[in-house]
Amino acid sequence: MEIKEAKFQIGDVVRHRLYPFRGVIFDVDPVFANTEEWWLSIPEHVRPRKDQPFYHLLAENAEATYIAYVSEQNLLPDDSGAPITHPQVQEMFSGLEMGRYVVRRETHN
């Protein structure tokens, strides 16, 4: 199986192609790395291929914030410039610069 290079990077703000949510990427799997049960729970007509990058998002919609796991084929760049309000953004990122979140560097004394 050929491994594709990820189109998006940690800190990128993205939105889902089909569903009304957006988020910031905090981790990337080069190929599907969730459970078979999770994959089979997706309706077959929209079920993504496993041989593509999958992204972990601090996600939000109009009602809630949550963690999402989304295939590359279902993500688009979010150019709205609006900040992500997920409460964990402040834990993982130090701020927003030029449309991307900057990963927080741990300081050790």
N, C-alpha and C positions, 0 to 999 in steps of 0.2 A: 504494500500500500504506500503510495506516495504521500509524503507529508507536505502540506501546503504551508507557505509562510503566512503568518497571521497578518491580516489586513489592518487590524486595529491594535493599539498598544495600551498598556496599563496607564490610566489617567485620561484616556479618551472618553468624551461624552457621546453617547450613542442613543438611538431610539429604535424600537422594534418596528419592523417593516409591516406587520399585520395588526399588532395589538397596541393599545394606547398607553405605553409606558416608555420611560427613558431611564438612563442611569449612567454611572461612571464605572469603567472596567477596573477591577482590582486584581484579577488573575486571568491567565489564559492557559487552556489545555490544547496541545497541538492537534489532538483528535478527541472524540467523545470519551469522557472518563467518568460518567455517572452510571447509575445502575440500569440494568436491562428493564426493570420494572418502571423506572422513571421514563425511559425512552418509549416503552410500549403504552404508557399512559397518554402520550400525545396522539391526537386523532391522526389516523393514517394519511389522510389527504394533506395534512400540513407537517407530517413527521419529517425532520431533517435527516440528511445523510450523516453517517457517523464519521466519515473520512474528511473532516474539515475542522478548523479550529472552533472551539467552544469557549465562551467567555463568561466569567463570573462577574456579575454586576451588583453594585449597590443601586437598587432600582426604586422607582417611585411612579405612582399613577395619581389620579385625582383623589383617591381614597386612602392610600397606604404607602409605606415604605417597606421594602423586603429585599431579599437576596434572590437574584434570578440567574439562571444558567441558560445561555442562548447560543445557538449556532450562528456562525458567521453569515450564512445565507439570509438570516432573518434580521440582521442589524444594518442600520444606516447611520451615517454621521449625524449628530444633532448640532445644528448650527444656530440654535436659538440664542445662545449666549447666556441663558438663564442658569443659575446655580442649581446643583442637585441638593435637595434638602434632607437626604437620608442622614440619620443621626451618626452613623459610623464614618461619614466622609471626613469629619474633623480628626478622627483617630488615625486614619490611613493617609490622609493628604494634608499638606501644609497650606494649600491655597490653589487658586485658579490663575493660570498665566497663559495668555494668548489662546484661550479656549480649551486648555487641557489642565487637568489637575496634576499637581506636583506631588510625587510620593514623599511622605514624611520620612526624613532621615532620623533614625534613632540616635539619641545622644547618650553616651555612656560616660559617667564621671569616674 
